[in-house]
């Protein structure tokens, strides 16, 4: 059966990664429950981040140096967003944090803990507890794994003529 090379491009606005150093928001490995799924457009379905298994009360750490942009409740869950070099923004939910906008954070320092959202919150991970970790570069959502690592490699898929 002939093979057709299928290329899936991760559309990341051009950035310089010189001097950037990122880490996962936990000190130990955590299972990836749900990967990033690139939407077809700004308004179509997708999953604009990754979900990592975690326990209620577990500490979440800054993935890189930055400054708190938002810390508080959005609708029915705690949210923390951090602006990093180059205008990149990382975001976590549900998270409880005592940090305030303008607070500086260093990579690897505690920024909050996974906490229970309101009962009206539609659980992001219905079968387990997780933290949603997203990343925006130049306003566009991309997988945090683009800077941290762990993206799956490209694969050759069989092509059937129809």
SEBA-567980 format. One record per residue (C-alpha): residue in three letters; chain; y, x, z. Coordinates in steps of 0.2 Angstrom, whole numbers. Each point is the difference from the previous one (the first is absolute). Example, Ala and Ser with C-alpha at 12.3 -4.5 7.8 and 13.67 -1.06 7.14 Angstrom:
BEGIN
<pt><lumke>Ala</lumke><fivo>A</fivo><c2>-22</c2><c1>62</c1><c3>39</c3></pt>
<pt><lumke>Ser</lumke><fivo>A</fivo><c2>17</c2><c1>6</c1><c3>-3</c3></pt>
This chain:
BEGIN
<pt><lumke>Unk</lumke><fivo>A</fivo><c2>0</c2><c1>0</c1><c3>0</c3></pt>
<pt><lumke>Unk</lumke><fivo>A</fivo><c2>17</c2><c1>8</c1><c3>-5</c3></pt>
<pt><lumke>Unk</lumke><fivo>A</fivo><c2>12</c2><c1>3</c1><c3>14</c3></pt>
<pt><lumke>Unk</lumke><fivo>A</fivo><c2>18</c2><c1>-4</c1><c3>0</c3></pt>
<pt><lumke>Unk</lumke><fivo>A</fivo><c2>12</c2><c1>9</c1><c3>11</c3></pt>
<pt><lumke>Unk</lumke><fivo>A</fivo><c2>10</c2><c1>-12</c1><c3>10</c3></pt>
<pt><lumke>Unk</lumke><fivo>A</fivo><c2>15</c2><c1>7</c1><c3>8</c3></pt>
<pt><lumke>Unk</lumke><fivo>A</fivo><c2>8</c2><c1>-9</c1><c3>15</c3></pt>
<pt><lumke>Unk</lumke><fivo>A</fivo><c2>17</c2><c1>7</c1><c3>4</c3></pt>
<pt><lumke>Unk</lumke><fivo>A</fivo><c2>9</c2><c1>0</c1><c3>17</c3></pt>
<pt><lumke>Unk</lumke><fivo>A</fivo><c2>18</c2><c1>-4</c1><c3>-5</c3></pt>
<pt><lumke>Unk</lumke><fivo>A</fivo><c2>10</c2><c1>11</c1><c3>12</c3></pt>
<pt><lumke>Unk</lumke><fivo>A</fivo><c2>18</c2><c1>3</c1><c3>-3</c3></pt>
<pt><lumke>Unk</lumke><fivo>A</fivo><c2>3</c2><c1>18</c1><c3>-2</c3></pt>
<pt><lumke>Unk</lumke><fivo>A</fivo><c2>2</c2><c1>9</c1><c3>16</c3></pt>
<pt><lumke>Unk</lumke><fivo>A</fivo><c2>0</c2><c1>18</c1><c3>6</c3></pt>
<pt><lumke>Unk</lumke><fivo>A</fivo><c2>-14</c2><c1>3</c1><c3>13</c3></pt>
<pt><lumke>Unk</lumke><fivo>A</fivo><c2>7</c2><c1>17</c1><c3>4</c3></pt>
<pt><lumke>Unk</lumke><fivo>A</fivo><c2>1</c2><c1>2</c1><c3>19</c3></pt>
<pt><lumke>Unk</lumke><fivo>A</fivo><c2>-8</c2><c1>-17</c1><c3>3</c3></pt>
<pt><lumke>Unk</lumke><fivo>A</fivo><c2>-14</c2><c1>-1</c1><c3>12</c3></pt>
<pt><lumke>Unk</lumke><fivo>A</fivo><c2>-8</c2><c1>-17</c1><c3>4</c3></pt>
<pt><lumke>Unk</lumke><fivo>A</fivo><c2>-15</c2><c1>-6</c1><c3>11</c3></pt>
<pt><lumke>Unk</lumke><fivo>A</fivo><c2>-9</c2><c1>-16</c1><c3>4</c3></pt>
<pt><lumke>Unk</lumke><fivo>A</fivo><c2>7</c2><c1>-10</c1><c3>14</c3></pt>
<pt><lumke>Unk</lumke><fivo>A</fivo><c2>-14</c2><c1>4</c1><c3>12</c3></pt>
<pt><lumke>Unk</lumke><fivo>A</fivo><c2>-6</c2><c1>17</c1><c3>7</c3></pt>
<pt><lumke>Unk</lumke><fivo>A</fivo><c2>-18</c2><c1>-4</c1><c3>-3</c3></pt>
<pt><lumke>Unk</lumke><fivo>A</fivo><c2>-8</c2><c1>-7</c1><c3>-16</c3></pt>
<pt><lumke>Unk</lumke><fivo>A</fivo><c2>0</c2><c1>-18</c1><c3>-2</c3></pt>
<pt><lumke>Unk</lumke><fivo>A</fivo><c2>-9</c2><c1>-11</c1><c3>-13</c3></pt>
<pt><lumke>Unk</lumke><fivo>A</fivo><c2>9</c2><c1>-6</c1><c3>-15</c3></pt>
<pt><lumke>Unk</lumke><fivo>A</fivo><c2>-3</c2><c1>-19</c1><c3>1</c3></pt>
<pt><lumke>Unk</lumke><fivo>A</fivo><c2>10</c2><c1>-5</c1><c3>-15</c3></pt>
<pt><lumke>Unk</lumke><fivo>A</fivo><c2>8</c2><c1>11</c1><c3>-13</c3></pt>
<pt><lumke>Unk</lumke><fivo>A</fivo><c2>16</c2><c1>-1</c1><c3>-10</c3></pt>
<pt><lumke>Unk</lumke><fivo>A</fivo><c2>-1</c2><c1>-11</c1><c3>-15</c3></pt>
<pt><lumke>Unk</lumke><fivo>A</fivo><c2>14</c2><c1>2</c1><c3>-13</c3></pt>
<pt><lumke>Unk</lumke><fivo>A</fivo><c2>8</c2><c1>-16</c1><c3>-5</c3></pt>
<pt><lumke>Unk</lumke><fivo>A</fivo><c2>3</c2><c1>-4</c1><c3>-18</c3></pt>
<pt><lumke>Unk</lumke><fivo>A</fivo><c2>18</c2><c1>-3</c1><c3>4</c3></pt>
<pt><lumke>Unk</lumke><fivo>A</fivo><c2>12</c2><c1>-1</c1><c3>14</c3></pt>
<pt><lumke>Unk</lumke><fivo>A</fivo><c2>-4</c2><c1>-18</c1><c3>3</c3></pt>
<pt><lumke>Unk</lumke><fivo>A</fivo><c2>-19</c2><c1>-1</c1><c3>-3</c3></pt>
<pt><lumke>Unk</lumke><fivo>A</fivo><c2>-14</c2><c1>2</c1><c3>12</c3></pt>
<pt><lumke>Unk</lumke><fivo>A</fivo><c2>-6</c2><c1>16</c1><c3>6</c3></pt>
<pt><lumke>Unk</lumke><fivo>A</fivo><c2>-1</c2><c1>9</c1><c3>17</c3></pt>
<pt><lumke>Unk</lumke><fivo>A</fivo><c2>15</c2><c1>11</c1><c3>2</c3></pt>
<pt><lumke>Unk</lumke><fivo>A</fivo><c2>-7</c2><c1>12</c1><c3>13</c3></pt>
<pt><lumke>Unk</lumke><fivo>A</fivo><c2>-16</c2><c1>5</c1><c3>9</c3></pt>
<pt><lumke>Unk</lumke><fivo>A</fivo><c2>-9</c2><c1>-8</c1><c3>15</c3></pt>
<pt><lumke>Unk</lumke><fivo>A</fivo><c2>-8</c2><c1>12</c1><c3>12</c3></pt>
<pt><lumke>Unk</lumke><fivo>A</fivo><c2>-12</c2><c1>-5</c1><c3>14</c3></pt>
<pt><lumke>Unk</lumke><fivo>A</fivo><c2>8</c2><c1>1</c1><c3>18</c3></pt>
<pt><lumke>Unk</lumke><fivo>A</fivo><c2>-1</c2><c1>-7</c1><c3>17</c3></pt>
<pt><lumke>Unk</lumke><fivo>A</fivo><c2>13</c2><c1>-10</c1><c3>9</c3></pt>
<pt><lumke>Unk</lumke><fivo>A</fivo><c2>11</c2><c1>12</c1><c3>10</c3></pt>
<pt><lumke>Unk</lumke><fivo>A</fivo><c2>-5</c2><c1>15</c1><c3>-11</c3></pt>
<pt><lumke>Unk</lumke><fivo>A</fivo><c2>15</c2><c1>12</c1><c3>-3</c3></pt>
<pt><lumke>Unk</lumke><fivo>A</fivo><c2>7</c2><c1>2</c1><c3>-17</c3></pt>
<pt><lumke>Unk</lumke><fivo>A</fivo><c2>8</c2><c1>16</c1><c3>-5</c3></pt>
<pt><lumke>Unk</lumke><fivo>A</fivo><c2>14</c2><c1>5</c1><c3>-12</c3></pt>
<pt><lumke>Unk</lumke><fivo>A</fivo><c2>-7</c2><c1>5</c1><c3>-17</c3></pt>
<pt><lumke>Unk</lumke><fivo>A</fivo><c2>15</c2><c1>11</c1><c3>-3</c3></pt>
<pt><lumke>Unk</lumke><fivo>A</fivo><c2>17</c2><c1>5</c1><c3>7</c3></pt>
<pt><lumke>Unk</lumke><fivo>A</fivo><c2>12</c2><c1>-14</c1><c3>-2</c3></pt>
<pt><lumke>Unk</lumke><fivo>A</fivo><c2>12</c2><c1>-12</c1><c3>8</c3></pt>
<pt><lumke>Unk</lumke><fivo>A</fivo><c2>-4</c2><c1>-18</c1><c3>6</c3></pt>
<pt><lumke>Unk</lumke><fivo>A</fivo><c2>7</c2><c1>-12</c1><c3>-12</c3></pt>
<pt><lumke>Unk</lumke><fivo>A</fivo><c2>-6</c2><c1>-16</c1><c3>8</c3></pt>
<pt><lumke>Unk</lumke><fivo>A</fivo><c2>-10</c2><c1>-4</c1><c3>16</c3></pt>
<pt><lumke>Unk</lumke><fivo>A</fivo><c2>-2</c2><c1>-18</c1><c3>5</c3></pt>
<pt><lumke>Unk</lumke><fivo>A</fivo><c2>-8</c2><c1>-16</c1><c3>-4</c3></pt>
<pt><lumke>Unk</lumke><fivo>A</fivo><c2>-1</c2><c1>-7</c1><c3>-17</c3></pt>
<pt><lumke>Unk</lumke><fivo>A</fivo><c2>-6</c2><c1>-19</c1><c3>0</c3></pt>
<pt><lumke>Unk</lumke><fivo>A</fivo><c2>-16</c2><c1>2</c1><c3>10</c3></pt>
<pt><lumke>Unk</lumke><fivo>A</fivo><c2>-4</c2><c1>18</c1><c3>2</c3></pt>
<pt><lumke>Unk</lumke><fivo>A</fivo><c2>8</c2><c1>17</c1><c3>6</c3></pt>
<pt><lumke>Unk</lumke><fivo>A</fivo><c2>5</c2><c1>11</c1><c3>-14</c3></pt>
<pt><lumke>Unk</lumke><fivo>A</fivo><c2>6</c2><c1>18</c1><c3>0</c3></pt>
<pt><lumke>Unk</lumke><fivo>A</fivo><c2>8</c2><c1>9</c1><c3>-16</c3></pt>
<pt><lumke>Unk</lumke><fivo>A</fivo><c2>5</c2><c1>18</c1><c3>-1</c3></pt>
<pt><lumke>Unk</lumke><fivo>A</fivo><c2>11</c2><c1>8</c1><c3>-13</c3></pt>
<pt><lumke>Unk</lumke><fivo>A</fivo><c2>-6</c2><c1>17</c1><c3>-5</c3></pt>
<pt><lumke>Unk</lumke><fivo>A</fivo><c2>7</c2><c1>14</c1><c3>-11</c3></pt>
<pt><lumke>Unk</lumke><fivo>A</fivo><c2>4</c2><c1>-5</c1><c3>-18</c3></pt>
<pt><lumke>Unk</lumke><fivo>A</fivo><c2>2</c2><c1>-18</c1><c3>6</c3></pt>
<pt><lumke>Unk</lumke><fivo>A</fivo><c2>-18</c2><c1>-4</c1><c3>2</c3></pt>
<pt><lumke>Unk</lumke><fivo>A</fivo><c2>-4</c2><c1>-14</c1><c3>12</c3></pt>
<pt><lumke>Unk</lumke><fivo>A</fivo><c2>-16</c2><c1>-2</c1><c3>10</c3></pt>
<pt><lumke>Unk</lumke><fivo>A</fivo><c2>-4</c2><c1>-16</c1><c3>9</c3></pt>
<pt><lumke>Unk</lumke><fivo>A</fivo><c2>-13</c2><c1>-6</c1><c3>13</c3></pt>
<pt><lumke>Unk</lumke><fivo>A</fivo><c2>-5</c2><c1>-17</c1><c3>6</c3></pt>
<pt><lumke>Unk</lumke><fivo>A</fivo><c2>-4</c2><c1>-8</c1><c3>12</c3></pt>
<pt><lumke>Unk</lumke><fivo>A</fivo><c2>7</c2><c1>13</c1><c3>12</c3></pt>
<pt><lumke>Unk</lumke><fivo>A</fivo><c2>9</c2><c1>0</c1><c3>16</c3></pt>
<pt><lumke>Unk</lumke><fivo>A</fivo><c2>13</c2><c1>14</c1><c3>2</c3></pt>
<pt><lumke>Unk</lumke><fivo>A</fivo><c2>14</c2><c1>4</c1><c3>12</c3></pt>
<pt><lumke>Unk</lumke><fivo>A</fivo><c2>9</c2><c1>10</c1><c3>-14</c3></pt>
<pt><lumke>Unk</lumke><fivo>A</fivo><c2>17</c2><c1>-6</c1><c3>-6</c3></pt>
<pt><lumke>Unk</lumke><fivo>A</fivo><c2>8</c2><c1>2</c1><c3>-18</c3></pt>
<pt><lumke>Unk</lumke><fivo>A</fivo><c2>8</c2><c1>17</c1><c3>-1</c3></pt>
<pt><lumke>Unk</lumke><fivo>A</fivo><c2>-13</c2><c1>9</c1><c3>12</c3></pt>
<pt><lumke>Unk</lumke><fivo>A</fivo><c2>-7</c2><c1>16</c1><c3>-8</c3></pt>
<pt><lumke>Unk</lumke><fivo>A</fivo><c2>-19</c2><c1>3</c1><c3>-1</c3></pt>
<pt><lumke>Unk</lumke><fivo>A</fivo><c2>-10</c2><c1>15</c1><c3>-4</c3></pt>
<pt><lumke>Unk</lumke><fivo>A</fivo><c2>-17</c2><c1>0</c1><c3>-9</c3></pt>
<pt><lumke>Unk</lumke><fivo>A</fivo><c2>-14</c2><c1>-3</c1><c3>12</c3></pt>
<pt><lumke>Unk</lumke><fivo>A</fivo><c2>11</c2><c1>-8</c1><c3>14</c3></pt>
<pt><lumke>Unk</lumke><fivo>A</fivo><c2>-5</c2><c1>-17</c1><c3>7</c3></pt>
<pt><lumke>Unk</lumke><fivo>A</fivo><c2>11</c2><c1>-14</c1><c3>-7</c3></pt>
<pt><lumke>Unk</lumke><fivo>A</fivo><c2>-9</c2><c1>-15</c1><c3>7</c3></pt>
<pt><lumke>Unk</lumke><fivo>A</fivo><c2>-17</c2><c1>-8</c1><c3>3</c3></pt>
<pt><lumke>Unk</lumke><fivo>A</fivo><c2>-10</c2><c1>-13</c1><c3>-9</c3></pt>
<pt><lumke>Unk</lumke><fivo>A</fivo><c2>4</c2><c1>-17</c1><c3>8</c3></pt>
<pt><lumke>Unk</lumke><fivo>A</fivo><c2>-5</c2><c1>-18</c1><c3>-2</c3></pt>
<pt><lumke>Unk</lumke><fivo>A</fivo><c2>11</c2><c1>-10</c1><c3>-12</c3></pt>
<pt><lumke>Unk</lumke><fivo>A</fivo><c2>5</c2><c1>-18</c1><c3>4</c3></pt>
<pt><lumke>Unk</lumke><fivo>A</fivo><c2>-14</c2><c1>-13</c1><c3>-1</c3></pt>
<pt><lumke>Unk</lumke><fivo>A</fivo><c2>8</c2><c1>-7</c1><c3>-16</c3></pt>
<pt><lumke>Unk</lumke><fivo>A</fivo><c2>-3</c2><c1>17</c1><c3>-9</c3></pt>
<pt><lumke>Unk</lumke><fivo>A</fivo><c2>-13</c2><c1>0</c1><c3>-14</c3></pt>
<pt><lumke>Unk</lumke><fivo>A</fivo><c2>-10</c2><c1>15</c1><c3>5</c3></pt>
<pt><lumke>Unk</lumke><fivo>A</fivo><c2>1</c2><c1>14</c1><c3>-13</c3></pt>
<pt><lumke>Unk</lumke><fivo>A</fivo><c2>-18</c2><c1>5</c1><c3>4</c3></pt>
<pt><lumke>Unk</lumke><fivo>A</fivo><c2>-10</c2><c1>-16</c1><c3>4</c3></pt>
<pt><lumke>Unk</lumke><fivo>A</fivo><c2>-16</c2><c1>8</c1><c3>6</c3></pt>
<pt><lumke>Unk</lumke><fivo>A</fivo><c2>8</c2><c1>15</c1><c3>10</c3></pt>
<pt><lumke>Unk</lumke><fivo>A</fivo><c2>16</c2><c1>6</c1><c3>8</c3></pt>
<pt><lumke>Unk</lumke><fivo>A</fivo><c2>10</c2><c1>11</c1><c3>-11</c3></pt>
<pt><lumke>Unk</lumke><fivo>A</fivo><c2>17</c2><c1>7</c1><c3>-4</c3></pt>
<pt><lumke>Unk</lumke><fivo>A</fivo><c2>9</c2><c1>-2</c1><c3>-16</c3></pt>
<pt><lumke>Unk</lumke><fivo>A</fivo><c2>8</c2><c1>16</c1><c3>-7</c3></pt>
<pt><lumke>Unk</lumke><fivo>A</fivo><c2>11</c2><c1>-1</c1><c3>-15</c3></pt>
<pt><lumke>Unk</lumke><fivo>A</fivo><c2>11</c2><c1>12</c1><c3>-9</c3></pt>
<pt><lumke>Unk</lumke><fivo>A</fivo><c2>15</c2><c1>-2</c1><c3>-12</c3></pt>
<pt><lumke>Unk</lumke><fivo>A</fivo><c2>8</c2><c1>13</c1><c3>-11</c3></pt>
<pt><lumke>Unk</lumke><fivo>A</fivo><c2>16</c2><c1>-5</c1><c3>-9</c3></pt>
<pt><lumke>Unk</lumke><fivo>A</fivo><c2>-3</c2><c1>-18</c1><c3>5</c3></pt>
<pt><lumke>Unk</lumke><fivo>A</fivo><c2>-18</c2><c1>-1</c1><c3>-8</c3></pt>
<pt><lumke>Unk</lumke><fivo>A</fivo><c2>-15</c2><c1>-2</c1><c3>11</c3></pt>
<pt><lumke>Unk</lumke><fivo>A</fivo><c2>-13</c2><c1>14</c1><c3>-3</c3></pt>
<pt><lumke>Unk</lumke><fivo>A</fivo><c2>-16</c2><c1>4</c1><c3>10</c3></pt>
<pt><lumke>Unk</lumke><fivo>A</fivo><c2>3</c2><c1>11</c1><c3>15</c3></pt>
<pt><lumke>Unk</lumke><fivo>A</fivo><c2>-15</c2><c1>10</c1><c3>-5</c3></pt>
<pt><lumke>Unk</lumke><fivo>A</fivo><c2>11</c2><c1>7</c1><c3>-14</c3></pt>
<pt><lumke>Unk</lumke><fivo>A</fivo><c2>8</c2><c1>11</c1><c3>12</c3></pt>
<pt><lumke>Unk</lumke><fivo>A</fivo><c2>-14</c2><c1>1</c1><c3>13</c3></pt>
<pt><lumke>Unk</lumke><fivo>A</fivo><c2>-15</c2><c1>2</c1><c3>-11</c3></pt>
<pt><lumke>Unk</lumke><fivo>A</fivo><c2>-16</c2><c1>-10</c1><c3>-1</c3></pt>
<pt><lumke>Unk</lumke><fivo>A</fivo><c2>3</c2><c1>-8</c1><c3>-17</c3></pt>
<pt><lumke>Unk</lumke><fivo>A</fivo><c2>-16</c2><c1>-3</c1><c3>-10</c3></pt>
<pt><lumke>Unk</lumke><fivo>A</fivo><c2>-1</c2><c1>11</c1><c3>-16</c3></pt>
<pt><lumke>Unk</lumke><fivo>A</fivo><c2>0</c2><c1>-7</c1><c3>-17</c3></pt>
<pt><lumke>Unk</lumke><fivo>A</fivo><c2>-17</c2><c1>-6</c1><c3>-7</c3></pt>
<pt><lumke>Unk</lumke><fivo>A</fivo><c2>-7</c2><c1>-3</c1><c3>-17</c3></pt>
<pt><lumke>Unk</lumke><fivo>A</fivo><c2>-6</c2><c1>-18</c1><c3>-3</c3></pt>
<pt><lumke>Unk</lumke><fivo>A</fivo><c2>-12</c2><c1>-6</c1><c3>-13</c3></pt>
<pt><lumke>Unk</lumke><fivo>A</fivo><c2>8</c2><c1>-8</c1><c3>-15</c3></pt>
<pt><lumke>Unk</lumke><fivo>A</fivo><c2>-9</c2><c1>-15</c1><c3>-8</c3></pt>
<pt><lumke>Unk</lumke><fivo>A</fivo><c2>6</c2><c1>-5</c1><c3>-17</c3></pt>
<pt><lumke>Unk</lumke><fivo>A</fivo><c2>2</c2><c1>-18</c1><c3>-2</c3></pt>
